[in-house]
Amino acid sequence: FQLGYAPKRNLIPELVDEGYKLADLLDLGIAYKTDGGQIRSRFYNRLMFPIADTSGQVVGFGARALDKHRAKYVNSSDSMLFKKSNILYGWHHAKKSIRQTEKVVVVEGYIDVIQAHQAGYTNVVGQMGTMLTDGQIGVIRDNAVPSVILCLDGDPAGQKATERAIDTLIRHAQTKDIRIVSLPMGQDPDTMITDGHWERA
């Protein structure tokens, strides 16, 4: 999954020195301008998750903070290459298995997807947050996936997201086989796999 690390320094001068155009770095959300006019790295001291389109081309990044002083997750801003609401994380890794099993399992986050694939459940993709969007459902519809299995976090936010996703799937996914995996309160696919309970779920 090509995980990386954004160090504790402003990488923008180094990227410019390597030949990247500052305007492009700003447009793609790698850099941002502060209220004071300074140019900074969007990703600082974070675990980096490259996000690819359906063909496997990296189009953006998700990043998890490695300290408690920043937002837990940030993503690349929307650009001509990247629109988060149209991408299911891990689809290019999962598409062969999805075709073979005729099922896609949708989870919430990056770690959930990676843990599932490492455990051998390779038809799992992530919605990258608590809302399954029309654009993401469009990926499922365009690939004519017969069965969709929702396995979102077992907390109130995950339950609400599941309810919303069911309605959206019924209206837009063009599949009649929609299933729900209800996880215990406080559990997510990552912890279920780590604890050895995924098979039972």
URZIRA-V607436 format. One record per backbone hydrogen bond with DSSP energy under -0.5 kcal/mol. NH is the residue of the N-H (numbers start at 1). CO is the residue of the C=O. E is the energy in kcal/mol with one decimal. If there is no record, write none. Layout:
nh = {NH;NH}
co = {CO;CO}
e = {E;E}
//
This chain:
nh = {4;6;7;9;11;15;16;17;18;19;20;25;26;27;28;29;30;31;32;34;34;37;40;40;42;43;44;45;45;46;47;48;49;50;51;52;53;56;59;60;62;63;64;65;66;74;76;79;86;87;89;89;91;93;94;95;98;99;100;101;102;103;104;105;106;106;107;107;113;114;115;116;117;118;119;120;121;122;124;125;126;127;128;129;133;136;137;138;139;140;141;142;143;144;145;146;147;148;149;150;150;151;154;155;159;160;161;162;163;164;165;166;167;168;169;170;171;172;173;177;178;179;181;182;183;186;187;192;193;194;195;196;197;198;201}
co = {48;46;5;7;9;11;12;13;14;16;15;21;22;23;24;26;25;25;40;32;38;34;32;38;30;30;42;6;7;6;64;4;62;48;60;50;57;53;51;51;49;74;47;72;45;63;61;82;83;84;87;126;88;90;90;91;94;95;96;97;98;98;147;123;104;149;105;125;109;110;111;112;113;114;115;117;116;120;121;105;89;107;108;108;131;85;133;134;135;136;137;138;139;141;140;144;102;177;104;148;179;106;187;153;155;156;157;158;159;160;161;162;163;164;165;166;167;168;169;146;176;148;150;180;181;154;184;188;189;190;191;193;192;192;197}
e = {-2.1;-2.8;-0.7;-1.8;-0.8;-2.4;-2.6;-2.3;-1.5;-1.6;-2.2;-2.2;-2.2;-2.5;-2.4;-1.0;-1.8;-2.0;-2.2;-0.5;-3.0;-2.1;-2.9;-0.5;-2.7;-0.5;-0.6;-0.6;-1.2;-1.3;-2.7;-2.7;-3.5;-0.6;-3.1;-0.5;-2.3;-1.8;-2.9;-1.4;-2.4;-2.4;-2.5;-2.9;-1.9;-2.0;-2.4;-3.0;-2.4;-1.7;-0.6;-2.3;-1.9;-0.6;-2.0;-2.2;-2.7;-2.2;-2.0;-2.8;-1.9;-0.6;-1.9;-2.4;-0.5;-3.1;-0.6;-2.7;-1.7;-2.5;-2.8;-2.0;-2.5;-2.4;-1.6;-1.3;-2.8;-1.2;-0.6;-2.7;-2.2;-2.5;-1.3;-1.3;-0.6;-0.7;-2.2;-1.8;-1.0;-1.3;-2.8;-2.9;-1.2;-1.8;-1.7;-0.5;-0.9;-2.5;-2.9;-0.5;-2.9;-2.9;-3.3;-0.5;-2.5;-2.3;-2.3;-2.1;-2.0;-2.2;-2.5;-2.4;-1.5;-2.0;-3.0;-2.5;-1.7;-2.2;-2.5;-0.8;-1.0;-2.9;-3.0;-0.6;-0.8;-1.2;-2.2;-2.5;-2.4;-2.4;-2.4;-1.1;-2.9;-0.9;-1.8}
//
